[in-house]
Each structure stands twice: as structure tokens, then as C-alpha cells.
């Protein structure tokens, strides 16, 4: 199933931001930062390729929270604009209809 355009645009922004943060961490020889960033992002390509509202909720409720727990406090700021756009979509009872 195709990912709804509005969700895909947000997820692609999260991926781009995260990949740039991984690159920066690599150049800074900060393996822990790279691992935390990669762990945050690794399931998002599957969400884009085979959209499922449950996968989006899992990202929101589990992977995003794990990132917030593990990342440096200032790191979350890089994703706030995307998360603020994603939050009402995840909270919406219309989310399953987006998958149609």
C-alpha cells in the first residue's frame, strides 16, 4: 500500500534530517550519535514502501520515544517541525482512511 503523500513528505523530511545528522556524527567520530540516529530511522523506509497505520503509530509511540530517551536533548529540536506536523495525523481517527 502506498504511503499517503502528506505522511510521506513528513517521513522523508525526518529521514533526510537524520541522515545528515548521521553524516555529521561520522565526521565527528561520534559512533554513539550515529547509532542513536540510525536506530531512530531504520524502519521508516519500510513505512514508506508498505504503509500501515500501525507502523506509523509504532514509530510515533515507540521509536520516537526511544530516540528522545537516548539522544542528546538538543537533537530532538531537529525533528520538532516534522513531529508537530505528524502528531495530528497519528492522533486522528481518520488515519486508517489514509491507508485506503
C-alpha positions as CSV (number, residue, x, y, z in Angstrom):
1,X,0.0,0.0,0.0
2,X,1.3,3.5,-0.9
3,X,2.1,5.9,1.9
4,X,-0.2,8.9,1.9
5,X,1.5,11.9,0.4
6,X,1.2,14.1,3.5
7,X,2.8,11.4,5.6
8,X,5.5,10.6,3.1
9,X,6.6,14.2,2.9
10,X,7.0,14.3,6.6
11,X,8.8,10.9,6.9
12,X,11.1,11.9,4.0
13,X,12.0,15.1,5.9
14,X,12.7,13.1,9.1
15,X,14.9,10.7,7.0
16,X,16.8,13.5,5.4
17,X,17.4,15.2,8.7
18,X,18.5,12.0,10.3
19,X,20.9,11.0,7.5
20,X,22.5,14.4,7.7
21,X,22.9,14.0,11.4
22,X,24.5,10.6,10.9
23,X,26.9,12.1,8.4
24,X,27.8,14.8,10.9
25,X,28.3,12.3,13.6
26,X,30.5,10.2,11.4
27,X,32.7,13.1,10.5
28,X,33.0,14.0,14.2
29,X,33.9,10.4,15.0
30,X,30.8,10.1,17.3
31,X,29.7,6.5,16.8
32,X,27.1,6.7,19.6
33,X,25.4,9.6,17.9
34,X,25.4,7.7,14.6
35,X,23.9,4.6,16.2
36,X,21.2,6.6,18.0
37,X,20.2,8.4,14.9
38,X,20.2,5.2,12.7
39,X,18.2,3.3,15.3
40,X,15.6,6.1,15.1
41,X,15.3,5.9,11.3
42,X,15.9,2.3,10.3
43,X,12.2,1.3,10.0
44,X,11.0,4.4,8.2
45,X,11.8,3.2,4.6
46,X,9.6,0.2,5.2
47,X,6.8,2.5,6.3
48,X,7.1,4.4,3.1
49,X,7.3,1.3,0.9
50,X,4.4,-0.5,2.6
51,X,2.3,2.0,4.6
52,X,0.3,0.7,7.5
53,X,-1.2,2.9,10.2
54,X,0.0,0.6,12.9
55,X,3.6,1.0,11.7
56,X,3.2,4.8,11.9
57,X,1.8,4.5,15.4
58,X,4.7,2.3,16.3
59,X,7.1,4.9,15.1
60,X,5.3,7.6,17.0
61,X,4.8,5.7,20.2
62,X,7.9,3.6,20.4
63,X,10.8,4.6,18.1
64,X,10.3,8.4,18.5
65,X,10.1,8.0,22.3
66,X,13.2,5.8,22.4
67,X,15.0,8.4,20.3
68,X,14.0,11.1,22.8
69,X,15.3,9.0,25.6
70,X,18.7,8.2,24.0
71,X,19.5,11.3,22.0
72,X,21.1,14.4,23.4
73,X,18.4,16.9,24.4
74,X,19.2,19.4,21.7
75,X,19.0,16.6,19.0
76,X,15.2,16.4,19.2
77,X,14.9,20.0,18.0
78,X,16.0,19.0,14.5
79,X,12.8,16.9,14.2
80,X,10.3,19.1,16.1
81,X,8.8,20.7,13.0
82,X,8.2,17.3,11.4
83,X,6.8,15.8,14.6
84,X,4.4,18.7,15.1
85,X,3.0,18.0,11.6
86,X,2.8,14.3,12.2
87,X,1.2,14.4,15.6
88,X,-2.3,15.4,14.5
89,X,-2.2,12.7,11.8
90,X,-1.2,10.0,14.2
91,X,-3.9,11.2,16.7
92,X,-6.6,11.3,14.1
93,X,-9.2,8.7,13.9
94,X,-9.0,9.1,10.2
95,X,-5.6,7.6,10.0
96,X,-6.9,4.2,8.7
97,X,-8.8,6.0,6.0
98,X,-5.5,7.5,4.8
99,X,-4.3,4.0,4.1
100,X,-7.1,3.4,1.6
